[in-house]
Amino acid sequence: MKLIASLALFFLIQTCAAQDMIFSPISYKDAPAEAVNYLKTQKLKAKKAKWSLSPTGVYMADFQKKKQSKVAYYLMNTGMMLYKRTPIKYEDLPAPVMELMTNRVNQPGTKLYVFKSPYTAYYAISIPFGDQYITKYFTNDGNQHEMKFK
């Protein structure tokens, strides 16, 4: 039984790890002017954000307070916003997502986010696993979603 549980956890981790987005830190000066201008239209100081770039060409401007992410914007080099990521509380999750993840969400160190685009919202649950986080994404109705930034 322990072997089956261990294998199930391993495959779950592998599936989730494939979904994690990889961003490399960049300098504010390397951020595209159009993305910086978009943030200025939102009355944000782009210079204060921690900037990162994904291999697919998506930029992230992460605004932090006391080393905790307050809000992050995912932008194309054209300045088009893909998502605004905001931390949320358990109570902010839609009921179908709450039902799926009740035990996992209560684990110490778990982080909850909502990724909002102009058209939809996805809910992210990041669970600590060793020195990393495993993140799962869900639609409003509780279906698992694979986040891709292209």
C-alpha positions, -999 to 999 in steps of 0.1 A, spaced: 0 0 0 29 24 8 45 16 -25 13 25 -44 9 57 -24 45 67 -30 41 60 -68 9 80 -69 26 109 -52 56 107 -75 34 108 -106 14 137 -91 46 156 -85 59 149 -120 27 161 -135 26 192 -114 63 200 -120 58 200 -157 32 227 -152 54 250 -132 65 282 -150 101 290 -152 112 326 -151 147 340 -150 154 373 -133 162 403 -155 170 439 -150 143 466 -152 163 481 -180 159 449 -200 121 450 -197 103 461 -229 92 497 -230 56 487 -239 53 465 -208 67 493 -186 43 517 -202 14 494 -195 23 493 -158 25 531 -158 -11 533 -171 -20 512 -141 -3 538 -119 24 513 -109 61 521 -106 77 495 -129 111 503 -116 101 489 -82 91 455 -96 112 424 -97 114 416 -134 117 381 -149 115 365 -183 102 331 -193 117 310 -222 85 317 -241 90 354 -241 66 364 -213 77 390 -189 67 391 -152 67 422 -131 64 411 -94 56 438 -69 66 426 -35 62 439 1 86 425 27 97 398 2 62 385 -2 45 388 -36 18 414 -34 8 413 -71 25 402 -103 17 411 -139 24 387 -168 30 407 -199 39 402 -236 68 423 -250 41 443 -268 27 455 -234 -4 433 -236 -13 420 -202 -19 382 -200 -26 378 -163 -26 397 -131 -16 374 -102 -29 383 -68 -26 363 -35 -59 352 -21 -72 335 10 -89 300 12 -123 317 15 -117 333 -19 -115 300 -37 -146 289 -56 -165 261 -39 -156 234 -64 -118 241 -59 -122 242 -21 -138 208 -22 -110 193 -42 -81 207 -22 -94 210 14 -67 189 31 -38 202 9 -46 239 14 -43 236 51 -7 224 49 17 251 64 34 272 37 7 267 11 2 298 -12 -31 306 -30 -33 329 -60 -58 340 -86 -46 347 -121 -70 371 -138 -70 379 -175 -94 403 -191 -115 372 -200 -112 346 -172 -96 336 -139 -76 306 -129 -68 296 -93 -34 284 -83 -25 264 -52 12 261 -45 21 235 -20 56 232 -4 75 201 -13 110 201 1 127 234 -10 103 239 -39 66 244 -45 43 222 -66 15 243 -82 -18 231 -95 -41 254 -115 -79 252 -116 -108 268 -134 -137 284 -116 -156 251 -118 -128 230 -103 -113 215 -135 -76 213 -135 -59 236 -159 -24 237 -174 -10 272 -174 11 281 -204 25 314 -213 30 318 -250 
